[in-house]
Amino acid sequence: MNSLERHVEKLFASYQETAEVKELKEEILSNLEAKSADFQAEGLEAAEADQKAVSTLERVDFFFADTVALYLNRWRLEVIQILLLYTLIAWVITIPLTVLGLAMRLHFVLLLASVVIGLIYFSLYLRRGGRLDERIVSFSRKALLRLRKLVWIGWSALILALLIGLTLSQFGSNIWFQRPVLISGPYQFATLAVSYGLPFVSLILPLVVSAALRLVDKYKVGDEVER
């Protein structure tokens, strides 16, 4: 593999090897080889001509209409920070419930998740800087928008299924036999309310995905260029 081929492979390192990408790589390599030949015809040595040809193309994201290049590790660090914040908020909300003897398992799971996410965050935070912060990847904006939409649809369907299942388990016989629902006291009401509220802790996932998408523009490399 010569220097021009290595340069083309490096340019497309973060892209999936689709038919479109393969065709574009071949076209770019052909153009670089033609430029190098022109430079050699002007009197430059082969190595110098290749280097000059390479310097004319340092990025390829503008060949993709909806592609945005971003600093991966900077973006990932803030996304994990947001995930940690949301998890801690959910954990704090469950503290009063544990006093009533409710949501004990969820409280422990959120605490454990906060510790694990916190360790991951501080590990990445301590390793920040230098070449690690300069790592660049390219994403399709359409794919990210599609992912956010799918996550919200999936979450909504999950919540709906859980609430329907909970309602049937709690009041199925009342609904079937058309009997009135009787709540014996404040504790039973609190237990019932918590049962309906706990599934919404999973709202963390779509919120984090939405936040991650918003942060793309904050950490993108320069301005996008239309093809």
C-alpha positions as CSV (number, residue, x, y, z in Angstrom):
1,M,0.0,0.0,0.0
2,N,1.5,3.3,-1.1
3,S,1.3,6.7,0.7
4,L,-1.7,7.8,-1.4
5,E,-3.7,4.6,-0.6
6,R,-2.8,4.9,3.1
7,H,-4.0,8.5,3.1
8,V,-7.4,7.5,1.5
9,E,-7.8,4.6,4.0
10,K,-7.1,7.1,6.9
11,L,-9.7,9.5,5.5
12,F,-12.4,6.9,5.5
13,A,-11.3,5.1,8.7
14,S,-14.5,6.1,10.6
15,Y,-16.9,5.3,7.8
16,Q,-18.6,1.9,7.2
17,E,-17.5,0.2,4.0
18,T,-20.6,0.6,2.0
19,A,-20.8,0.5,-1.8
20,E,-21.0,4.3,-1.9
21,V,-17.9,4.7,0.3
22,K,-15.9,2.1,-1.7
23,E,-16.8,3.9,-5.0
24,L,-15.9,7.3,-3.5
25,K,-12.5,5.9,-2.2
26,E,-11.6,4.7,-5.6
27,E,-12.6,8.0,-7.2
28,I,-10.5,10.0,-4.7
29,L,-7.5,7.7,-5.0
30,S,-7.7,8.1,-8.8
31,N,-7.8,11.9,-8.4
32,L,-4.8,12.0,-6.0
33,E,-2.8,9.8,-8.3
34,A,-3.6,12.1,-11.2
35,K,-2.5,15.1,-9.1
36,S,0.7,13.4,-8.1
37,A,1.4,12.6,-11.8
38,D,0.9,16.3,-12.7
39,F,3.2,17.4,-9.9
40,Q,5.9,14.9,-11.1
41,A,5.5,16.2,-14.6
42,E,6.3,19.7,-13.2
43,G,9.6,18.3,-11.9
44,L,8.9,17.1,-8.3
45,E,10.2,13.8,-7.0
46,A,7.6,11.0,-6.6
47,A,7.5,11.2,-2.8
48,E,7.3,14.9,-2.8
49,A,4.5,14.9,-5.4
50,D,2.5,12.3,-3.4
51,Q,2.9,14.5,-0.2
52,K,1.7,17.6,-2.1
53,A,-1.3,15.7,-3.6
54,V,-2.2,14.4,-0.1
55,S,-2.1,17.9,1.3
56,T,-4.9,19.0,-1.1
57,L,-7.5,16.7,0.6
58,E,-7.5,16.4,4.4
59,R,-11.2,15.6,5.1
60,V,-14.0,13.9,3.3
61,D,-17.1,14.6,5.4
62,F,-18.3,17.3,2.9
63,F,-18.8,14.5,0.4
64,F,-21.7,13.3,2.5
65,A,-24.7,15.6,2.6
66,D,-25.8,14.9,6.2
67,T,-22.5,13.8,7.8
68,V,-21.0,15.7,10.7
69,A,-17.5,15.1,12.1
70,L,-17.1,15.5,15.9
71,Y,-14.5,15.1,18.6
72,L,-15.7,11.7,20.0
73,N,-14.1,11.7,23.4
74,R,-15.1,15.2,24.4
75,W,-18.7,14.5,23.2
76,R,-18.8,11.1,25.0
77,L,-17.5,12.6,28.3
78,E,-20.3,15.1,28.5
79,V,-22.9,12.5,27.5
80,I,-21.8,10.3,30.3
81,Q,-21.8,13.3,32.7
82,I,-25.5,13.9,31.7
83,L,-26.3,10.2,32.2
84,L,-24.7,10.4,35.7
85,L,-26.7,13.5,36.6
86,Y,-30.0,12.0,35.6
87,T,-29.2,8.7,37.4
88,L,-28.4,10.6,40.6
89,I,-31.5,12.7,40.3
90,A,-33.6,9.5,40.0
91,W,-31.8,8.0,43.0
92,V,-32.4,11.1,45.1
93,I,-36.1,10.9,44.2
94,T,-36.3,7.3,45.5
95,I,-34.9,8.2,48.9
96,P,-38.2,9.3,50.5
97,L,-39.9,6.2,49.1
98,T,-37.4,4.0,51.0
99,V,-38.6,5.6,54.2
100,L,-42.0,4.1,53.5
101,G,-40.5,0.8,52.6
102,L,-41.1,1.3,48.9
103,A,-38.9,1.0,45.8
104,M,-36.0,-0.5,47.8
105,R,-34.7,-2.6,45.0
106,L,-34.8,0.3,42.5
107,H,-33.1,2.6,45.0
108,F,-30.2,0.1,45.3
109,V,-30.0,-0.4,41.5
110,L,-29.9,3.4,40.9
111,L,-27.2,3.7,43.6
112,L,-25.1,1.0,42.0
113,A,-25.6,2.4,38.5
114,S,-24.5,5.9,39.8
115,V,-21.3,4.4,41.2
116,V,-20.5,2.5,38.0
117,I,-21.3,5.5,35.7
118,G,-19.3,7.8,38.1
119,L,-16.2,5.6,37.9
120,I,-16.5,5.5,34.1
121,Y,-16.8,9.3,34.0
122,F,-13.9,10.0,36.2
123,S,-11.8,7.4,34.4
124,L,-12.4,9.2,31.1
125,Y,-12.1,12.6,32.7
126,L,-8.6,11.8,34.1
127,R,-7.5,10.6,30.7
128,R,-8.7,13.6,28.8
129,G,-6.3,15.9,26.9
130,G,-3.7,15.4,24.2
131,R,-4.3,13.2,21.2
132,L,-7.3,11.4,22.9
133,D,-9.3,14.6,22.8
134,E,-8.5,15.1,19.1
135,R,-10.0,11.8,18.0
136,I,-12.5,12.5,15.3
137,V,-15.4,10.3,14.1
138,S,-18.2,11.0,11.6
139,F,-21.8,10.4,12.1
140,S,-24.9,10.6,9.8
141,R,-27.2,13.2,11.2
142,K,-30.2,11.4,9.7
143,A,-29.2,8.2,11.4
144,L,-28.9,9.9,14.7
145,L,-32.3,11.5,14.3
146,R,-33.7,8.1,13.3
147,L,-32.2,6.6,16.4
148,R,-33.7,9.2,18.7
149,K,-37.1,8.7,17.1
150,L,-36.8,4.9,17.5
151,V,-35.8,5.2,21.1
152,W,-38.7,7.5,22.0
153,I,-41.2,5.2,20.1
154,G,-39.7,2.1,21.9
155,W,-39.8,3.8,25.3
156,S,-43.4,4.9,24.8
157,A,-44.5,1.4,23.7
158,L,-42.7,-0.1,26.8
159,I,-44.3,2.4,29.2
160,L,-47.8,1.8,27.7
161,A,-47.3,-2.0,27.9
162,L,-46.1,-1.8,31.6
163,L,-49.0,0.5,32.6
164,I,-51.6,-1.7,30.9
165,G,-50.1,-4.8,32.5
166,L,-50.0,-3.1,35.9
167,T,-53.6,-1.9,35.6
168,L,-54.8,-5.4,34.6
169,S,-52.9,-7.0,37.5
170,Q,-54.3,-4.5,40.1
171,F,-57.8,-3.9,38.8
172,G,-58.4,-6.6,36.2
173,S,-61.1,-8.3,38.3
174,N,-62.8,-5.0,39.2
175,I,-62.9,-4.1,35.5
176,W,-64.1,-7.5,34.4
177,F,-66.9,-7.8,37.1
178,Q,-67.6,-4.0,37.0
179,R,-66.9,-3.7,40.7
180,P,-65.8,-0.3,42.3
181,V,-62.1,0.2,43.1
182,L,-61.6,0.4,46.9
183,I,-58.4,2.0,48.4
184,S,-58.2,1.2,52.1
185,G,-55.9,4.1,53.1
186,P,-53.0,6.5,52.4
187,Y,-50.4,3.7,52.5
188,Q,-52.2,1.7,49.8
189,F,-52.7,4.8,47.7
190,A,-49.0,5.6,48.0
191,T,-48.1,2.1,47.1
192,L,-50.3,2.2,44.1
193,A,-49.0,5.7,43.0
194,V,-45.4,4.5,43.3
195,S,-46.2,1.4,41.3
196,Y,-47.4,3.6,38.4
197,G,-44.6,6.1,38.8
198,L,-41.6,3.7,38.9
199,P,-41.6,2.7,35.2
200,F,-41.0,6.4,34.3
201,V,-37.5,6.1,35.8
202,S,-36.7,4.6,32.4
203,L,-37.3,8.1,30.9
204,I,-33.5,8.6,31.6
205,L,-32.7,6.6,28.4
206,P,-34.6,8.7,25.8
207,L,-33.6,11.9,27.6
208,V,-29.9,11.0,27.4
209,V,-30.2,10.1,23.7
210,S,-31.8,13.4,23.0
211,A,-29.1,15.3,24.9
212,A,-26.4,13.4,23.1
213,L,-27.9,14.5,19.8
214,R,-28.1,18.1,20.9
215,L,-24.4,18.0,21.9
216,V,-23.3,16.9,18.4
217,D,-23.3,20.5,17.2
218,K,-21.3,21.6,20.3
219,Y,-18.4,19.2,19.5
220,K,-18.5,19.1,15.7
221,V,-15.3,19.8,13.9
222,G,-15.7,23.2,12.2
223,D,-18.7,23.9,10.0
224,E,-20.4,21.4,7.9
225,V,-19.9,21.8,4.2
226,E,-22.7,20.8,1.8
227,R,-21.7,18.4,-1.0
